[in-house]
Amino acid sequence: MAQVSIERKENRFVQELLSPSDKLLLSSTRDFVDEQIMPVRRELDESTRSDYGLVEETLKKMLPLGLQGGFLPEEYGGMGLSSALTTALLAEEMGRGDAALFTSLMGGILAMRPAIKTDNREVLEHFAPRFVQEDELCLGCFAATEPQGGSDIENADLMGSGITCAAALRDGQWVMDGTKVWSVNAGLAGAYCVVASTDQSLGDEGIALVYVEVPTQGFTFLGFEDKEGLRGSRQGGFELKGVRVPEGWRAAGPGWDAELLWDNQAFARIVSAGLAIGMAQGTLDEVLAFTTDRIAAGKPIRQHTVCATMLADIAMGIQAGRDNYVNAAYLYDRPEVYGDGASVHMLSRASAAKVFCCDAAINVTNRAMELMGSYGYVTDYYVEKYWRDAKTLQLWEGGAQLSRLDVVRGYYDFDQFHRNELYERIREIS
Ligand SMILES: Cc1cc2nc3c(=O)[nH]c(=O)nc-3n(C[C@H](O)[C@H](O)[C@H](O)COP(=O)(O)OP(=O)(O)OC[C@H]3O[C@@H](n4cnc5c(N)ncnc54)[C@H](O)[C@@H]3O)c2cc1C
């Protein structure tokens, strides 16, 4: 049995869908992962328990690859990278190394995408130059989640009614008030895209994506979360109190901003699916190596039939997950044929990929740990890290349940507010 699947090594399945520059980016990212991340994965994780020194050093080394600035249009010094497929494949490569590093850069990508998609020149001209510089690390932050919950903001059926962060237009400036939590790079980023509401009663028309530059008066950082996994990326909260930004820093306008929000959600879920499969693939590589050398009852663990069938389950989960996210990304990249990123159909496909791949990664890391016995649980190997990291992915972007509701919406007119006469009658009686 090959140590590493040929499919992953050569990405044969998708080669013909990629441009020459995307192929080059993928192969240089893979080389970076093999040479600069795999040998120091443990040190990277340990760095998060002290000063994050190695994490920041590695993120800086990644800048010339273009994994963050590359998403900006060429006229702003980027590479015009917009393909969900390429992004998800990059995420898979990075997920195999250390998913947290890519998560940190995704903060900037998700923050800048609304401005890129609408060609908001005022925002791009102001913020883009920092993201394309290669000597200094500039992080971005896409801030949606609030203390009362993330799902009520990400739930498209609630049409922004769950957003309490307020954006009010006064004297040609947006005045921002509210609290955000759990946002990647909060407290570290220079550029924030804040999900706010101009008026909760306006539905989608009231949703506003407003850019904030930090430091600025009225911005207070509230601290980082202390997480079990994905430790190399930091999530935190912040408060906005009367923060003022130029009027042109709203991504687009009423109605449009909501579409950008739902579109970002679909895109992020496809990328998360790639990240999850990267972790699962890294786990398979680990467990194949371990079960070759480890002998039980006179033969390598992987030569025991029951263990071989577990390895088959692991391999099938990875392969089905990869096919799933590649398929969803292919559809996302062709909005003229399959509908745009904000459509119910696309969110359904993207969510299906995310749910399936995150569940697969959790299952794969669990099974691999069993195959490695107690060694699966110790820090001498990496399966315990993949296991910790994989669980986190399931919990973000609306969690496991809201994502499933988004899946089902693509199949029938699921209505979570549905009431029938019998229900109403019983409620009245009780
Ligand atoms: C590592 C990490 C990184 C993150 N990065 C960011 C970031 O960059 N920016 C950002 O804004 N947020 C970020 N988040 C927050 C994340 O998006 C939210 O945690 C997520 O949306 C869920 O919100 P919640 O935790 O408040 O759970 P809740 O909204 O309280 O939901 C709890 C559970 O209820 C389920 N649920 C919710 N609504 C329904 C419903 N209508 N029907 C059935 N079930 C439902 C959910 O699926 C979930 O299982 C991050 C979280 C993590 C863990």
Ligand as a Chemical Component Dictionary entry (heavy atoms), coordinates in Angstrom:
data_LIG
# 
_chem_comp.id                   LIG 
_chem_comp.type                 NON-POLYMER 
_chem_comp.pdbx_formal_charge   0 
_chem_comp.three_letter_code    LIG 
# 
loop_
_chem_comp_atom.comp_id 
_chem_comp_atom.atom_id 
_chem_comp_atom.alt_atom_id 
_chem_comp_atom.type_symbol 
_chem_comp_atom.charge 
_chem_comp_atom.model_Cartn_x 
_chem_comp_atom.model_Cartn_y 
_chem_comp_atom.model_Cartn_z 
_chem_comp_atom.pdbx_ordinal 
LIG C1  C1  C 0 -12.118 28.526 15.841 1  
LIG C2  C2  C 0 -13.247 29.459 15.620 2  
LIG C3  C3  C 0 -13.071 30.535 14.762 3  
LIG C4  C4  C 0 -14.117 31.448 14.562 4  
LIG N1  N1  N 0 -13.910 32.528 13.738 5  
LIG C5  C5  C 0 -14.890 33.451 13.596 6  
LIG C6  C6  C 0 -14.661 34.633 12.796 7  
LIG O1  O1  O 0 -13.607 34.834 12.203 8  
LIG N2  N2  N 0 -15.655 35.541 12.721 9  
LIG C7  C7  C 0 -16.842 35.365 13.349 10 
LIG O2  O2  O 0 -17.716 36.221 13.234 11 
LIG N3  N3  N 0 -17.091 34.251 14.109 12 
LIG C8  C8  C 0 -16.145 33.305 14.233 13 
LIG N4  N4  N 0 -16.355 32.173 15.003 14 
LIG C9  C9  C 0 -17.647 32.006 15.667 15 
LIG C10 C10 C 0 -18.503 30.974 14.970 16 
LIG O3  O3  O 0 -18.802 31.349 13.651 17 
LIG C11 C11 C 0 -19.738 30.769 15.833 18 
LIG O4  O4  O 0 -19.284 30.138 17.003 19 
LIG C12 C12 C 0 -20.766 29.920 15.155 20 
LIG O5  O5  O 0 -21.412 30.670 14.151 21 
LIG C13 C13 C 0 -21.844 29.393 16.123 22 
LIG O6  O6  O 0 -22.252 30.401 16.977 23 
LIG P1  P1  P 0 -22.285 30.132 18.551 24 
LIG O7  O7  O 0 -21.019 29.501 18.958 25 
LIG O8  O8  O 0 -22.655 31.424 19.175 26 
LIG O9  O9  O 0 -23.418 29.050 18.751 27 
LIG P2  P2  P 0 -25.001 29.292 18.787 28 
LIG O10 O10 O 0 -25.386 30.265 17.742 29 
LIG O11 O11 O 0 -25.373 29.586 20.182 30 
LIG O12 O12 O 0 -25.521 27.843 18.381 31 
LIG C14 C14 C 0 -25.318 26.709 19.226 32 
LIG C15 C15 C 0 -25.800 25.441 18.517 33 
LIG O13 O13 O 0 -27.173 25.591 18.121 34 
LIG C16 C16 C 0 -27.291 25.318 16.724 35 
LIG N5  N5  N 0 -28.311 26.186 16.151 36 
LIG C17 C17 C 0 -28.268 27.513 16.035 37 
LIG N6  N6  N 0 -29.382 27.976 15.439 38 
LIG C18 C18 C 0 -30.151 26.910 15.176 39 
LIG C19 C19 C 0 -31.432 26.730 14.582 40 
LIG N7  N7  N 0 -32.129 27.769 14.109 41 
LIG N8  N8  N 0 -31.935 25.488 14.494 42 
LIG C20 C20 C 0 -31.225 24.421 14.955 43 
LIG N9  N9  N 0 -30.013 24.532 15.519 44 
LIG C21 C21 C 0 -29.472 25.751 15.629 45 
LIG C22 C22 C 0 -25.939 25.617 16.130 46 
LIG O14 O14 O 0 -25.718 24.915 14.914 47 
LIG C23 C23 C 0 -25.024 25.127 17.239 48 
LIG O15 O15 O 0 -24.892 23.727 17.112 49 
LIG C24 C24 C 0 -15.346 31.247 15.211 50 
LIG C25 C25 C 0 -15.539 30.136 16.036 51 
LIG C26 C26 C 0 -14.511 29.253 16.236 52 
LIG C27 C27 C 0 -14.732 28.064 17.133 53 
# 
loop_
_chem_comp_bond.comp_id 
_chem_comp_bond.atom_id_1 
_chem_comp_bond.atom_id_2 
_chem_comp_bond.value_order 
_chem_comp_bond.pdbx_ordinal 
LIG C1  C2  SING 1  
LIG C2  C3  SING 2  
LIG C2  C26 DOUB 3  
LIG C3  C4  DOUB 4  
LIG C4  N1  SING 5  
LIG C4  C24 SING 6  
LIG N1  C5  DOUB 7  
LIG C5  C6  SING 8  
LIG C5  C8  SING 9  
LIG C6  O1  DOUB 10 
LIG C6  N2  SING 11 
LIG N2  C7  SING 12 
LIG C7  O2  DOUB 13 
LIG C7  N3  SING 14 
LIG N3  C8  DOUB 15 
LIG C8  N4  SING 16 
LIG N4  C9  SING 17 
LIG N4  C24 SING 18 
LIG C9  C10 SING 19 
LIG C10 O3  SING 20 
LIG C10 C11 SING 21 
LIG C11 O4  SING 22 
LIG C11 C12 SING 23 
LIG C12 O5  SING 24 
LIG C12 C13 SING 25 
LIG C13 O6  SING 26 
LIG O6  P1  SING 27 
LIG P1  O7  DOUB 28 
LIG P1  O8  SING 29 
LIG P1  O9  SING 30 
LIG O9  P2  SING 31 
LIG P2  O10 DOUB 32 
LIG P2  O11 SING 33 
LIG P2  O12 SING 34 
LIG O12 C14 SING 35 
LIG C14 C15 SING 36 
LIG C15 O13 SING 37 
LIG C15 C23 SING 38 
LIG O13 C16 SING 39 
LIG C16 N5  SING 40 
LIG C16 C22 SING 41 
LIG N5  C17 SING 42 
LIG N5  C21 SING 43 
LIG C17 N6  DOUB 44 
LIG N6  C18 SING 45 
LIG C18 C19 SING 46 
LIG C18 C21 DOUB 47 
LIG C19 N7  SING 48 
LIG C19 N8  DOUB 49 
LIG N8  C20 SING 50 
LIG C20 N9  DOUB 51 
LIG N9  C21 SING 52 
LIG C22 O14 SING 53 
LIG C22 C23 SING 54 
LIG C23 O15 SING 55 
LIG C24 C25 DOUB 56 
LIG C25 C26 SING 57 
LIG C26 C27 SING 58 
# 
